[in-house]
Amino acid sequence: MAKEKFIEQPIEQEKNQERFEDLVIFTSTLYGNDEISKVRGKLALKFFENANKLGVKCVASDGGSNKEFLEEAKKFPNVKILSEPSGTSMGEGRRSALKEALENSNAYFFLWTEPEKDNLVTQESLKRMIAGLREDKTDIVVPRRESKETMPKFQAWIENRANKQAMKITGISIDEAKIVYDFWFGPRMFNREGAQYFLDYKSKLDKWDCVLGPVLNAYKDGKRVSSVDVDYKYDITQKEIEEENRSMKNKRIIQYMTILAAIGDEFWQKKEQEKEDKE
């Protein structure tokens, strides 16, 4: 897998702004020349810029983005691009990015998130997510959106439903937990022990489930999985172009059905195996 090197040069930093040099973000990119990709690609570049200002390095597994986006992304000194070979699955690409992130000996914590979530990478949100990890009070942090009002309505509806179903599969009682984990939001931050669950994850689907299944498996194994609120807002330009787009709605439905099927199959297969082992 071809990869770009980090460019070592001074990072622009605002006065009194905290640096997160113990954190590496890993993500994936794939932006074509369609209108939605153009909007998302611009958000991804803002994402890299925000991370750069906070001293955060990023590793991105790219599945074949347009030349213009790649040229701009490679200008950031904190960004390393991994070019995925043809036929690489979504899960393989994301695990490759994580493996590369783990090579950074100064990094103790890792954040997976989609690069369109540019306004998640702020000093306040990163501080909220990383606090429990730095204090060794948790292994995996699942950020929870304080509000979903800025999201496309259909997406907000299906993700609320999906979160409850994921909890049910894992055996988490909503009444006992007193919260609904925002599993479907996407981002998760974890320590090196938590990272192993993401590296070891395998499934028949191995797509979007590759960042959800590991969290549920870790929870089942008794790892410390926590939730913190973050002030995330869906970008208005992204919302406008996606709100009534039929293909985006179909994508959300497919994600909902296939991810739940994948994590449900894996979870119950492990349950059956444990039962057989005991017998």
Buried (B, 14 or more C-beta within 10 A) or exposed (E): BEBBEBEEEEBEEEEEEEEBBBBBBBBBBBBBEEEBBBBBBBBBBBBBBBBBBBBBBBBBBBBEBBEEBBEBBBEBBBBBBBBBEEEBEBBBBBBBBBBBBBEBEEBBBBBBBBBBBBBBBBBEBBEBBBEBBBEEEBBBBBBBBEEBEBBBEBBBEBBBEBBBBBBEBBEBEEEEEEEBBBBBBBBBBBBEEBBBBBEEBEBEBBBBBBBBBBBBBBBBEEBBBBBBBBEBBBBEEBBEBBBEBEEBBEBBEEBBEBBBBBBBBBBEEEEEEEEEEEE
